[in-house]
Amino acid sequence: MADTKSATLTLDGKSVDLPILKPTIGPEVVDIRKLYGQADVFTYDPGFTSTASCDSTITFIDGDKGELWYRGYPIEQLAKNSHYLEVCYLLLYGELPDEGQLEDFENRVTHHTMVHEQMNNFFRGFRRDAHPMATMVGVVGAMSAFYHDSTDIADPWQREVAAIRLIAKLPTIAAMAYKYSIGQPFVYPQNDLDYASNFLNMCFSVPATKYTPDPALARAMDRIFTLHADHEQNASTSTVRLAGSSGANPFACIAAGIACLWGPAHGGANQAALEMLQQIGSVDRIPEYIKRAKDKDDPFRLMGFGHRVYKNFDPRAKVMKESADEVLDLLGIENNETLKVAKELEKIALEDDYFVSKKLYPNVDFYSGIILSAMGFPTSMFTPIFALSRTVGWIAQWKEMIADPQNKIGRPRQLYVGSGKRDYITVSDR
Ligand code: CMC
């Protein structure tokens, strides 16, 4: 929303007035859209550290206070009192559902959980040792070939169907990627199970033995989904928006988001964090790793620590830590060496000057791996679980962008530092 305030930029004696946009909450934003036209200059901001790429009504983060809200509701309240499908509804439609709306939404998601039978063949084209994220990027991208009746982005109804299909089928696809990687048969979704129990069942049941998902573990799983559901304009969400800004179909855009999420600086950190804890191995080796993390000449970083936005604490990490304690207690895991290393590492890092001065706190990925590993997931499944949880955020942000009349193809400019114009010289003369 435009305010009466503006900022003035003076360049070579010429002044340019830049409007200030006022958010509901958070820092004001200098609107530089007309800057190039008026002053013939670009702005420079690699990594978007000071740039708002869009306006959005979905998620708010206050990094200094350590606050995260979905549609205004604090994450702690949603994690405690709500559940993932209700949170999906909230993210997609902007309000908490009444009972009828929730029932209808849950029904719609539940009845889209199966994937096209021919997709099984598609899975079989991958090597067994492929990382499940590699398989997911391919299979989710391929959904546009299987669900062609929901790829017309100009049709709001098709956008809605695509959203439901993605939320419903991502757990099935993630579980299939896992089953394929361990050589077990695919398990079909079961519509009488809730979203989280259904996922656990598709991952852990085998035809030979009866499996009943533990309700307490399903609740912890559901909370992990909720905590990861959205996080405003992070790298993968911005990737989905950028891909979607060209008019690409939603399945292709979500595949792009999954590819971006995989990186160890983003969603891949949950796998990297647990592998790091296992590599440290015992409490007495922690100082060695702390020293390495502080060494400028060593590329090693403490995985699961630090965040671009949170400079106080990550509110998701707080809830996740509580959940980790509950799950380990439930499973009777007390003397786990990885857990001991995690707890001690957290303690040492939180007291260390380097981490304190740089405001590096444990993030959501530091604890999620501990819970997932205790539940029986291999590290390679951690990031796929993040991806399936974040799908609703990606799709809500994508829908918001497509419905926005101001939507334009994303096209950043650059600061060119390459060679000046020069003439071609034939190879024999070089
Ligand atoms: N261990 C050691 N030093 C660190 C760490 C770390 N984990 N994170 C940041 N630093 C240092 C960094 O070396 C830099 O020092 P200096 O100012 O002396 O050059 C300073 O802290 C600022 O770091 P940055 O890389 O400029 O900060 P950023 O905002 O670009 O990066 C980050 C944020 C999350 C990529 C980074 O903290 C990191 O690589 N953390 C480890 C990976 C991780 O846990 N990622 C998950 C993020 S939460 C879930 C998600 O978003 O998917």
Boltz pocket constraint, residues with backbone or C-beta under 6 A from the ligand:
constraints:
  - pocket:
      binder: B
      contacts: [[A, 234], [A, 261], [A, 264], [A, 265], [A, 266], [A, 267], [A, 268], [A, 269], [A, 293], [A, 294], [A, 300], [A, 301], [A, 302], [A, 303], [A, 304], [A, 305], [A, 306], [A, 307], [A, 308], [A, 309], [A, 358], [A, 360], [A, 363], [A, 364], [A, 365]]
      max_distance: 6.0
